[in-house]
Amino acid sequence: MLNSTLSSLTYFILGAYFHIGNLRYLYFMITALLYFVIIIANSSLIVVICLSRSLHEPMFLFLCSLFVNELYGSTGLFPFLLIQILSDIHTLSVPFCFLQIYCVYTYASVEFLNLAVMSYDRYLAICYPLQYNTRMTFNHVAVFIIFVWLYSFMNILITLSLNIRLPLCGNTINSLYCHNYLVVKLACSDTKVNNIYGLFGVVLSIVVPLLPILFSYMKILKVCFSGSKQTKQKAVSTCTPHLVSLLNFSFGCCFEILRSRFDMTSVPKRVPVYYLSIAGTMLYLDIKQSTAYPAGVTEPPQLVEIIFRFLAGEG
């Protein structure tokens, strides 16, 4: 019975969508505009950083990795949402569902690890300025970036490989897009191993990167606050935007993880749509903060500074 169920399962039904009539065209335009802004902003910054030699510094290279991840994560989610918003039948093939899970989860893992590396870079630059150039060389930057991406891909690949083998007894997911744990909940067999490794993976991908981030900024604030009033103001303007962006992204991820762990079938179907609007706004604000005021940069805003330095021909 289990084998026949598994072999006949070719698609998932996304149960969080409901009929909204002509309003779907409004949702489509808002989502498409948000996706367009993300693509243009991040692509422009990547091109400028790559073309300007004056921007080939550790902080800007880490930012470039962050911008590439924004393109990767948004492309793994937004085109699918645009299709589903206009569709009357909200289904998704099994292979594409697992592909979407892989893209979204690797995006989150790379984001946290990249932010952790950026915080360490600012820690060295502020607390050990004389040793910064010897500790944060181009080779070290390359190793950090490769590790962040390779580790995230391998970690989520193990999680996905455990879930693909599960025999499924249902195909309805109460979500707007595919969730790893919601797919696991459809399994007919014992999922203890999947749950344990899933929680272990969350700790490695979210909790562990948060520790060096908090440590780095505690050290930075300790060093800066021991100086003059101007130094304290600079420390606040340097660290606050990055920490706000980090907490914003962390809150969204933790809320989404907790939401998937509880039974949401009793919640009215209109709630996920409002949550999608809120989540989209938070995602935009998080990207806007990370591109406008990255760690260690105060004024002018990052986008203006990068373009200004590029046009000035400093490279």
RAGI-V778585 format. One line per field, one symbol per residue. ss: DSSP state (~ for helix, > for strand, _ for the rest). phi: phi as a letter, one per 20 degrees, with the letter a starting at -180 (. if undefined). psi: psi as a letter, one per 20 degrees, with the letter a starting at -180 (. if undefined). Layout:
ss->???
phi->???
psi->???
This chain:
ss->_~~~~~~~__>>>>________~~~~~~~~~~~~~~~~~~~~~~~~~~~~~_~~~__~~~~~~~~~~~~~~~~~~~~~~~~~~~~~____>>>~~~~~~~~~~~~~~~~~~~~~~~~~~~~~~~~~~____~~~~__~~~~~~~~~~~~~~~~~~~~~~~~~~~___>___>>______~~~~~__>____~~~~~~~~~~~~~~~~~~~~~~~~~~~~~~~~~~___~~~~~~~~~~~~~~~~~~~~~~~~~~~~~~~~~________~~~~~~~~~~~~~~~~~~~~~~~_________~~~~~~~~~~____
phi->.ffffffeedbddeeeebfcmfffffffffffffffffffffffffffffeeffeedgffffffffffffffffffcfgffffffeeedecbffffffffgfffffgffffffffffffffffffeecffdffeedeffffffffffgffffffffffgfffeffffddbbddebebfdffffffefeefdfffffffffffffedfffffffffffffffffffeeffffffffffeeggfffffffffffffffffffedfdfefgfffgffffffffffffffffffeecffncdcfggffffffffffmfe
psi->ggghgghioirqpoiiqrpjcihhhghghgghggggggggghgghggghhhohijlqgghhhhghghhhgggghhigghghhghhiqhomrpqgghghgggggghhggghgghghghhhhghgghghmhhjghhhmrhggggggggggggggggghhgghhhhhipppjrjppmrhrpqghhghiiqhrpkggggghghhhgghhggghhghghgghggghgghiibrhhhghhgghghggghggghgggggghghghhiiqojhipqihghghhggghgghgghgggghhhmrpipeqrqggggghghghikh.
